[in-house]
Amino acid sequence: MAPSYLTRSRLAWLGIALLLGGFAVTAVAGAFGLPPWAVPVGYFVALAGSGVLFVGWLRWKAAHPRR
C-alpha cells in the first residue's frame, strides 16, 4: 500500500487531534456544566483542526502530484 496523507503526515495527525480535542471540549463543557464560553472555544479548536487538515492535504497533493 502506498503512503498516503493520513498515514505519513504529522500535520494530518495534528489536524485530527485538534478536531477530536475540540469536539471533546464541547462535549465535556456541555456534560459537566463548564462556563458557556467553553463551547464556542471547542468549536473553534475543531474548526482550526479542519483547516490544518485541509491545508496539509493541499500541501501533500502539491508535493505528490501522482497520488
PDB file of N, CA, C and O in Angstrom:
ATOM      1  N   MET A   1       0.839  -1.170   0.000  1.00  0.00           N
ATOM      2  CA  MET A   1       0.000   0.000   0.000  1.00  0.00           C
ATOM      3  C   MET A   1       0.890   1.241   0.000  1.00  0.00           C
ATOM      4  O   MET A   1       1.821   1.350   0.798  1.00  0.00           O
ATOM      5  N   ALA A   2       0.599   2.153  -0.884  1.00  0.00           N
ATOM      6  CA  ALA A   2       1.389   3.374  -0.999  1.00  0.00           C
ATOM      7  C   ALA A   2       1.099   4.307   0.174  1.00  0.00           C
ATOM      8  O   ALA A   2      -0.016   4.333   0.694  1.00  0.00           O
ATOM      9  N   PRO A   3       2.111   5.072   0.586  1.00  0.00           N
ATOM     10  CA  PRO A   3       1.865   6.014   1.673  1.00  0.00           C
ATOM     11  C   PRO A   3       0.860   7.080   1.260  1.00  0.00           C
ATOM     12  O   PRO A   3       0.864   7.550   0.122  1.00  0.00           O
ATOM     13  N   SER A   4       0.020   7.444   2.181  1.00  0.00           N
ATOM     14  CA  SER A   4      -0.979   8.474   1.892  1.00  0.00           C
ATOM     15  C   SER A   4      -0.814   9.617   2.882  1.00  0.00           C
ATOM     16  O   SER A   4      -0.012   9.551   3.814  1.00  0.00           O
ATOM     17  N   TYR A   5      -1.579  10.646   2.657  1.00  0.00           N
ATOM     18  CA  TYR A   5      -1.511  11.819   3.531  1.00  0.00           C
ATOM     19  C   TYR A   5      -1.846  11.460   4.969  1.00  0.00           C
ATOM     20  O   TYR A   5      -1.172  11.918   5.892  1.00  0.00           O
ATOM     21  N   LEU A   6      -2.875  10.647   5.174  1.00  0.00           N
ATOM     22  CA  LEU A   6      -3.291  10.319   6.537  1.00  0.00           C
ATOM     23  C   LEU A   6      -2.336   9.364   7.245  1.00  0.00           C
ATOM     24  O   LEU A   6      -2.307   9.321   8.475  1.00  0.00           O
ATOM     25  N   THR A   7      -1.554   8.596   6.484  1.00  0.00           N
ATOM     26  CA  THR A   7      -0.648   7.652   7.128  1.00  0.00           C
ATOM     27  C   THR A   7       0.759   8.195   7.296  1.00  0.00           C
ATOM     28  O   THR A   7       1.500   7.705   8.148  1.00  0.00           O
ATOM     29  N   ARG A   8       1.152   9.190   6.515  1.00  0.00           N
ATOM     30  CA  ARG A   8       2.535   9.660   6.549  1.00  0.00           C
ATOM     31  C   ARG A   8       2.732  11.079   7.063  1.00  0.00           C
ATOM     32  O   ARG A   8       3.868  11.480   7.320  1.00  0.00           O
ATOM     33  N   SER A   9       1.685  11.832   7.217  1.00  0.00           N
ATOM     34  CA  SER A   9       1.833  13.242   7.550  1.00  0.00           C
ATOM     35  C   SER A   9       1.551  13.507   9.028  1.00  0.00           C
ATOM     36  O   SER A   9       0.481  13.175   9.538  1.00  0.00           O
ATOM     37  N   ARG A  10       2.519  14.106   9.698  1.00  0.00           N
ATOM     38  CA  ARG A  10       2.296  14.502  11.093  1.00  0.00           C
ATOM     39  C   ARG A  10       1.285  15.633  11.171  1.00  0.00           C
ATOM     40  O   ARG A  10       0.556  15.759  12.155  1.00  0.00           O
ATOM     41  N   LEU A  11       1.246  16.457  10.127  1.00  0.00           N
ATOM     42  CA  LEU A  11       0.276  17.550  10.090  1.00  0.00           C
ATOM     43  C   LEU A  11      -1.150  17.007  10.050  1.00  0.00           C
ATOM     44  O   LEU A  11      -2.054  17.590  10.649  1.00  0.00           O
ATOM     45  N   ALA A  12      -1.352  15.899   9.352  1.00  0.00           N
ATOM     46  CA  ALA A  12      -2.681  15.282   9.318  1.00  0.00           C
ATOM     47  C   ALA A  12      -3.074  14.786  10.706  1.00  0.00           C
ATOM     48  O   ALA A  12      -4.213  14.976  11.134  1.00  0.00           O
ATOM     49  N   TRP A  13      -2.146  14.159  11.402  1.00  0.00           N
ATOM     50  CA  TRP A  13      -2.448  13.674  12.748  1.00  0.00           C
ATOM     51  C   TRP A  13      -2.698  14.828  13.704  1.00  0.00           C
ATOM     52  O   TRP A  13      -3.529  14.714  14.605  1.00  0.00           O
ATOM     53  N   LEU A  14      -1.989  15.943  13.520  1.00  0.00           N
ATOM     54  CA  LEU A  14      -2.242  17.127  14.342  1.00  0.00           C
ATOM     55  C   LEU A  14      -3.641  17.672  14.072  1.00  0.00           C
ATOM     56  O   LEU A  14      -4.360  18.035  15.003  1.00  0.00           O
ATOM     57  N   GLY A  15      -4.026  17.728  12.800  1.00  0.00           N
ATOM     58  CA  GLY A  15      -5.367  18.201  12.457  1.00  0.00           C
ATOM     59  C   GLY A  15      -6.456  17.313  13.032  1.00  0.00           C
ATOM     60  O   GLY A  15      -7.463  17.810  13.536  1.00  0.00           O
ATOM     61  N   ILE A  16      -6.263  16.013  12.960  1.00  0.00           N
ATOM     62  CA  ILE A  16      -7.249  15.079  13.519  1.00  0.00           C
ATOM     63  C   ILE A  16      -7.317  15.227  15.039  1.00  0.00           C
ATOM     64  O   ILE A  16      -8.399  15.192  15.624  1.00  0.00           O
ATOM     65  N   ALA A  17      -6.156  15.391  15.673  1.00  0.00           N
ATOM     66  CA  ALA A  17      -6.141  15.574  17.129  1.00  0.00           C
ATOM     67  C   ALA A  17      -6.854  16.861  17.532  1.00  0.00           C
ATOM     68  O   ALA A  17      -7.572  16.882  18.532  1.00  0.00           O
ATOM     69  N   LEU A  18      -6.663  17.932  16.766  1.00  0.00           N
ATOM     70  CA  LEU A  18      -7.362  19.183  17.061  1.00  0.00           C
ATOM     71  C   LEU A  18      -8.866  19.027  16.884  1.00  0.00           C
ATOM     72  O   LEU A  18      -9.646  19.527  17.695  1.00  0.00           O
ATOM     73  N   LEU A  19      -9.271  18.336  15.830  1.00  0.00           N
ATOM     74  CA  LEU A  19     -10.703  18.092  15.618  1.00  0.00           C
ATOM     75  C   LEU A  19     -11.312  17.332  16.793  1.00  0.00           C
ATOM     76  O   LEU A  19     -12.327  17.745  17.354  1.00  0.00           O
ATOM     77  N   LEU A  20     -10.692  16.236  17.150  1.00  0.00           N
ATOM     78  CA  LEU A  20     -11.218  15.427  18.250  1.00  0.00           C
ATOM     79  C   LEU A  20     -11.155  16.177  19.579  1.00  0.00           C
ATOM     80  O   LEU A  20     -12.075  16.089  20.392  1.00  0.00           O
ATOM     81  N   GLY A  21     -10.073  16.910  19.794  1.00  0.00           N
ATOM     82  CA  GLY A  21      -9.952  17.682  21.026  1.00  0.00           C
ATOM     83  C   GLY A  21     -11.000  18.774  21.131  1.00  0.00           C
ATOM     84  O   GLY A  21     -11.552  19.009  22.206  1.00  0.00           O
ATOM     85  N   GLY A  22     -11.275  19.438  20.023  1.00  0.00           N
ATOM     86  CA  GLY A  22     -12.292  20.484  20.033  1.00  0.00           C
ATOM     87  C   GLY A  22     -13.672  19.945  20.329  1.00  0.00           C
ATOM     88  O   GLY A  22     -14.419  20.532  21.112  1.00  0.00           O
ATOM     89  N   PHE A  23     -14.015  18.834  19.710  1.00  0.00           N
ATOM     90  CA  PHE A  23     -15.327  18.245  19.981  1.00  0.00           C
ATOM     91  C   PHE A  23     -15.397  17.656  21.392  1.00  0.00           C
ATOM     92  O   PHE A  23     -16.461  17.643  22.011  1.00  0.00           O
ATOM     93  N   ALA A  24     -14.264  17.171  21.895  1.00  0.00           N
ATOM     94  CA  ALA A  24     -14.244  16.671  23.274  1.00  0.00           C
ATOM     95  C   ALA A  24     -14.455  17.807  24.268  1.00  0.00           C
ATOM     96  O   ALA A  24     -15.173  17.646  25.254  1.00  0.00           O
ATOM     97  N   VAL A  25     -13.832  18.954  24.012  1.00  0.00           N
ATOM     98  CA  VAL A  25     -14.037  20.114  24.895  1.00  0.00           C
ATOM     99  C   VAL A  25     -15.498  20.515  24.897  1.00  0.00           C
ATOM    100  O   VAL A  25     -16.062  20.812  25.950  1.00  0.00           O
ATOM    101  N   THR A  26     -16.118  20.525  23.724  1.00  0.00           N
ATOM    102  CA  THR A  26     -17.530  20.889  23.625  1.00  0.00           C
ATOM    103  C   THR A  26     -18.410  19.894  24.385  1.00  0.00           C
ATOM    104  O   THR A  26     -19.327  20.297  25.100  1.00  0.00           O
ATOM    105  N   ALA A  27     -18.134  18.609  24.232  1.00  0.00           N
ATOM    106  CA  ALA A  27     -18.933  17.593  24.919  1.00  0.00           C
ATOM    107  C   ALA A  27     -18.750  17.669  26.429  1.00  0.00           C
ATOM    108  O   ALA A  27     -19.720  17.564  27.180  1.00  0.00           O
ATOM    109  N   VAL A  28     -17.522  17.849  26.871  1.00  0.00           N
ATOM    110  CA  VAL A  28     -17.249  17.937  28.307  1.00  0.00           C
ATOM    111  C   VAL A  28     -17.876  19.198  28.889  1.00  0.00           C
ATOM    112  O   VAL A  28     -18.412  19.177  29.997  1.00  0.00           O
ATOM    113  N   ALA A  29     -17.808  20.297  28.141  1.00  0.00           N
ATOM    114  CA  ALA A  29     -18.403  21.550  28.630  1.00  0.00           C
ATOM    115  C   ALA A  29     -19.907  21.405  28.807  1.00  0.00           C
ATOM    116  O   ALA A  29     -20.472  21.903  29.781  1.00  0.00           O
ATOM    117  N   GLY A  30     -20.553  20.728  27.874  1.00  0.00           N
ATOM    118  CA  GLY A  30     -21.994  20.523  27.998  1.00  0.00           C
ATOM    119  C   GLY A  30     -22.367  19.533  29.081  1.00  0.00           C
ATOM    120  O   GLY A  30     -23.371  19.710  29.772  1.00  0.00           O
ATOM    121  N   ALA A  31     -21.568  18.494  29.234  1.00  0.00           N
ATOM    122  CA  ALA A  31     -21.903  17.443  30.196  1.00  0.00           C
ATOM    123  C   ALA A  31     -21.633  17.853  31.642  1.00  0.00           C
ATOM    124  O   ALA A  31     -22.380  17.480  32.547  1.00  0.00           O
ATOM    125  N   PHE A  32     -20.581  18.609  31.856  1.00  0.00           N
ATOM    126  CA  PHE A  32     -20.185  18.937  33.226  1.00  0.00           C
ATOM    127  C   PHE A  32     -20.498  20.368  33.637  1.00  0.00           C
ATOM    128  O   PHE A  32     -20.109  20.805  34.720  1.00  0.00           O
ATOM    129  N   GLY A  33     -21.186  21.084  32.793  1.00  0.00           N
ATOM    130  CA  GLY A  33     -21.604  22.433  33.156  1.00  0.00           C
ATOM    131  C   GLY A  33     -20.465  23.427  33.273  1.00  0.00           C
ATOM    132  O   GLY A  33     -20.476  24.291  34.150  1.00  0.00           O
ATOM    133  N   LEU A  34     -19.488  23.310  32.397  1.00  0.00           N
ATOM    134  CA  LEU A  34     -18.401  24.288  32.387  1.00  0.00           C
ATOM    135  C   LEU A  34     -18.932  25.637  31.902  1.00  0.00           C
ATOM    136  O   LEU A  34     -20.067  25.711  31.431  1.00  0.00           O
ATOM    137  N   PRO A  35     -18.150  26.688  32.005  1.00  0.00           N
ATOM    138  CA  PRO A  35     -18.628  28.001  31.572  1.00  0.00           C
ATOM    139  C   PRO A  35     -19.109  27.976  30.119  1.00  0.00           C
ATOM    140  O   PRO A  35     -18.575  27.229  29.300  1.00  0.00           O
ATOM    141  N   PRO A  36     -20.106  28.783  29.807  1.00  0.00           N
ATOM    142  CA  PRO A  36     -20.676  28.759  28.451  1.00  0.00           C
ATOM    143  C   PRO A  36     -19.685  29.106  27.346  1.00  0.00           C
ATOM    144  O   PRO A  36     -19.861  28.673  26.207  1.00  0.00           O
ATOM    145  N   TRP A  37     -18.650  29.876  27.659  1.00  0.00           N
ATOM    146  CA  TRP A  37     -17.691  30.233  26.621  1.00  0.00           C
ATOM    147  C   TRP A  37     -16.848  29.037  26.181  1.00  0.00           C
ATOM    148  O   TRP A  37     -16.187  29.114  25.145  1.00  0.00           O
ATOM    149  N   ALA A  38     -16.848  27.944  26.926  1.00  0.00           N
ATOM    150  CA  ALA A  38     -16.051  26.773  26.567  1.00  0.00           C
ATOM    151  C   ALA A  38     -16.608  26.067  25.330  1.00  0.00           C
ATOM    152  O   ALA A  38     -15.860  25.418  24.599  1.00  0.00           O
ATOM    153  N   VAL A  39     -17.903  26.189  25.092  1.00  0.00           N
ATOM    154  CA  VAL A  39     -18.500  25.524  23.924  1.00  0.00           C
ATOM    155  C   VAL A  39     -17.996  26.152  22.625  1.00  0.00           C
ATOM    156  O   VAL A  39     -17.519  25.420  21.758  1.00  0.00           O
ATOM    157  N   PRO A  40     -18.078  27.486  22.448  1.00  0.00           N
ATOM    158  CA  PRO A  40     -17.545  28.049  21.204  1.00  0.00           C
ATOM    159  C   PRO A  40     -16.037  27.871  21.069  1.00  0.00           C
ATOM    160  O   PRO A  40     -15.527  27.760  19.955  1.00  0.00           O
ATOM    161  N   VAL A  41     -15.318  27.843  22.189  1.00  0.00           N
ATOM    162  CA  VAL A  41     -13.878  27.604  22.117  1.00  0.00           C
ATOM    163  C   VAL A  41     -13.614  26.208  21.555  1.00  0.00           C
ATOM    164  O   VAL A  41     -12.721  26.033  20.725  1.00  0.00           O
ATOM    165  N   GLY A  42     -14.376  25.227  21.996  1.00  0.00           N
ATOM    166  CA  GLY A  42     -14.232  23.871  21.465  1.00  0.00           C
ATOM    167  C   GLY A  42     -14.528  23.805  19.984  1.00  0.00           C
ATOM    168  O   GLY A  42     -13.817  23.138  19.232  1.00  0.00           O
ATOM    169  N   TYR A  43     -15.582  24.499  19.557  1.00  0.00           N
ATOM    170  CA  TYR A  43     -15.895  24.521  18.130  1.00  0.00           C
ATOM    171  C   TYR A  43     -14.808  25.231  17.333  1.00  0.00           C
ATOM    172  O   TYR A  43     -14.489  24.816  16.218  1.00  0.00           O
ATOM    173  N   PHE A  44     -14.238  26.290  17.888  1.00  0.00           N
ATOM    174  CA  PHE A  44     -13.166  26.998  17.195  1.00  0.00           C
ATOM    175  C   PHE A  44     -11.930  26.118  17.060  1.00  0.00           C
ATOM    176  O   PHE A  44     -11.274  26.129  16.018  1.00  0.00           O
ATOM    177  N   VAL A  45     -11.608  25.362  18.096  1.00  0.00           N
ATOM    178  CA  VAL A  45     -10.465  24.441  18.026  1.00  0.00           C
ATOM    179  C   VAL A  45     -10.715  23.376  16.958  1.00  0.00           C
ATOM    180  O   VAL A  45      -9.805  23.033  16.203  1.00  0.00           O
ATOM    181  N   ALA A  46     -11.932  22.855  16.889  1.00  0.00           N
ATOM    182  CA  ALA A  46     -12.268  21.861  15.862  1.00  0.00           C
ATOM    183  C   ALA A  46     -12.188  22.480  14.469  1.00  0.00           C
ATOM    184  O   ALA A  46     -11.726  21.833  13.529  1.00  0.00           O
ATOM    185  N   LEU A  47     -12.631  23.717  14.331  1.00  0.00           N
ATOM    186  CA  LEU A  47     -12.540  24.406  13.040  1.00  0.00           C
ATOM    187  C   LEU A  47     -11.085  24.620  12.641  1.00  0.00           C
ATOM    188  O   LEU A  47     -10.725  24.448  11.477  1.00  0.00           O
ATOM    189  N   ALA A  48     -10.255  24.993  13.599  1.00  0.00           N
ATOM    190  CA  ALA A  48      -8.827  25.145  13.319  1.00  0.00           C
ATOM    191  C   ALA A  48      -8.218  23.811  12.898  1.00  0.00           C
ATOM    192  O   ALA A  48      -7.378  23.766  12.000  1.00  0.00           O
ATOM    193  N   GLY A  49      -8.637  22.730  13.542  1.00  0.00           N
ATOM    194  CA  GLY A  49      -8.146  21.403  13.166  1.00  0.00           C
ATOM    195  C   GLY A  49      -8.531  21.027  11.754  1.00  0.00           C
ATOM    196  O   GLY A  49      -7.728  20.445  11.024  1.00  0.00           O
ATOM    197  N   SER A  50      -9.753  21.353  11.360  1.00  0.00           N
ATOM    198  CA  SER A  50     -10.164  21.036   9.992  1.00  0.00           C
ATOM    199  C   SER A  50      -9.395  21.885   8.991  1.00  0.00           C
ATOM    200  O   SER A  50      -9.090  21.422   7.892  1.00  0.00           O
ATOM    201  N   GLY A  51      -9.079  23.119   9.359  1.00  0.00           N
ATOM    202  CA  GLY A  51      -8.259  23.964   8.488  1.00  0.00           C
ATOM    203  C   GLY A  51      -6.856  23.414   8.331  1.00  0.00           C
ATOM    204  O   GLY A  51      -6.312  23.395   7.227  1.00  0.00           O
ATOM    205  N   VAL A  52      -6.266  22.966   9.432  1.00  0.00           N
ATOM    206  CA  VAL A  52      -4.932  22.366   9.385  1.00  0.00           C
ATOM    207  C   VAL A  52      -4.956  21.106   8.528  1.00  0.00           C
ATOM    208  O   VAL A  52      -4.047  20.880   7.729  1.00  0.00           O
ATOM    209  N   LEU A  53      -5.975  20.298   8.688  1.00  0.00           N
ATOM    210  CA  LEU A  53      -6.101  19.067   7.909  1.00  0.00           C
ATOM    211  C   LEU A  53      -6.213  19.370   6.417  1.00  0.00           C
ATOM    212  O   LEU A  53      -5.579  18.706   5.597  1.00  0.00           O
ATOM    213  N   PHE A  54      -7.017  20.371   6.067  1.00  0.00           N
ATOM    214  CA  PHE A  54      -7.220  20.719   4.660  1.00  0.00           C
ATOM    215  C   PHE A  54      -5.962  21.325   4.043  1.00  0.00           C
ATOM    216  O   PHE A  54      -5.571  20.942   2.940  1.00  0.00           O
ATOM    217  N   VAL A  55      -5.329  22.258   4.732  1.00  0.00           N
ATOM    218  CA  VAL A  55      -4.115  22.885   4.197  1.00  0.00           C
ATOM    219  C   VAL A  55      -3.000  21.853   4.060  1.00  0.00           C
ATOM    220  O   VAL A  55      -2.250  21.873   3.084  1.00  0.00           O
ATOM    221  N   GLY A  56      -2.891  20.966   5.018  1.00  0.00           N
ATOM    222  CA  GLY A  56      -1.898  19.904   4.911  1.00  0.00           C
ATOM    223  C   GLY A  56      -2.156  18.995   3.724  1.00  0.00           C
ATOM    224  O   GLY A  56      -1.219  18.559   3.055  1.00  0.00           O
ATOM    225  N   TRP A  57      -3.424  18.709   3.461  1.00  0.00           N
ATOM    226  CA  TRP A  57      -3.766  17.880   2.301  1.00  0.00           C
ATOM    227  C   TRP A  57      -3.396  18.593   1.003  1.00  0.00           C
ATOM    228  O   TRP A  57      -2.884  17.968   0.075  1.00  0.00           O
ATOM    229  N   LEU A  58      -3.654  19.901   0.936  1.00  0.00           N
ATOM    230  CA  LEU A  58      -3.268  20.664  -0.256  1.00  0.00           C
ATOM    231  C   LEU A  58      -1.757  20.629  -0.457  1.00  0.00           C
ATOM    232  O   LEU A  58      -1.279  20.469  -1.580  1.00  0.00           O
ATOM    233  N   ARG A  59      -1.011  20.780   0.626  1.00  0.00           N
ATOM    234  CA  ARG A  59       0.448  20.730   0.520  1.00  0.00           C
ATOM    235  C   ARG A  59       0.919  19.336   0.103  1.00  0.00           C
ATOM    236  O   ARG A  59       1.858  19.210  -0.684  1.00  0.00           O
ATOM    237  N   TRP A  60       0.273  18.286   0.627  1.00  0.00           N
ATOM    238  CA  TRP A  60       0.635  16.917   0.265  1.00  0.00           C
ATOM    239  C   TRP A  60       0.376  16.674  -1.226  1.00  0.00           C
ATOM    240  O   TRP A  60       1.203  16.078  -1.916  1.00  0.00           O
ATOM    241  N   LYS A  61      -0.777  17.139  -1.714  1.00  0.00           N
ATOM    242  CA  LYS A  61      -1.106  16.941  -3.132  1.00  0.00           C
ATOM    243  C   LYS A  61      -0.127  17.689  -4.027  1.00  0.00           C
ATOM    244  O   LYS A  61       0.214  17.201  -5.104  1.00  0.00           O
ATOM    245  N   ALA A  62       0.330  18.862  -3.604  1.00  0.00           N
ATOM    246  CA  ALA A  62       1.294  19.621  -4.403  1.00  0.00           C
ATOM    247  C   ALA A  62       2.657  18.925  -4.421  1.00  0.00           C
ATOM    248  O   ALA A  62       3.360  18.965  -5.431  1.00  0.00           O
ATOM    249  N   ALA A  63       3.024  18.298  -3.327  1.00  0.00           N
ATOM    250  CA  ALA A  63       4.317  17.629  -3.240  1.00  0.00           C
ATOM    251  C   ALA A  63       4.300  16.235  -3.867  1.00  0.00           C
ATOM    252  O   ALA A  63       5.351  15.726  -4.256  1.00  0.00           O
ATOM    253  N   HIS A  64       3.129  15.611  -3.972  1.00  0.00           N
ATOM    254  CA  HIS A  64       2.989  14.266  -4.534  1.00  0.00           C
ATOM    255  C   HIS A  64       1.900  14.290  -5.607  1.00  0.00           C
ATOM    256  O   HIS A  64       0.792  13.814  -5.363  1.00  0.00           O
ATOM    257  N   PRO A  65       2.190  14.830  -6.778  1.00  0.00           N
ATOM    258  CA  PRO A  65       1.127  15.029  -7.778  1.00  0.00           C
ATOM    259  C   PRO A  65       0.545  13.750  -8.376  1.00  0.00           C
ATOM    260  O   PRO A  65      -0.562  13.793  -8.913  1.00  0.00           O
ATOM    261  N   ARG A  66       1.233  12.625  -8.307  1.00  0.00           N
ATOM    262  CA  ARG A  66       0.723  11.406  -8.940  1.00  0.00           C
ATOM    263  C   ARG A  66      -0.180  10.592  -8.045  1.00  0.00           C
ATOM    264  O   ARG A  66      -0.706   9.577  -8.502  1.00  0.00           O
ATOM    265  N   ARG A  67      -0.391  10.964  -6.814  1.00  0.00           N
ATOM    266  CA  ARG A  67      -1.183  10.148  -5.892  1.00  0.00           C
ATOM    267  C   ARG A  67      -2.577  10.642  -5.801  1.00  0.00           C
ATOM    268  O   ARG A  67      -3.388  10.074  -5.070  1.00  0.00           O
TER     269      ARG A  67
END
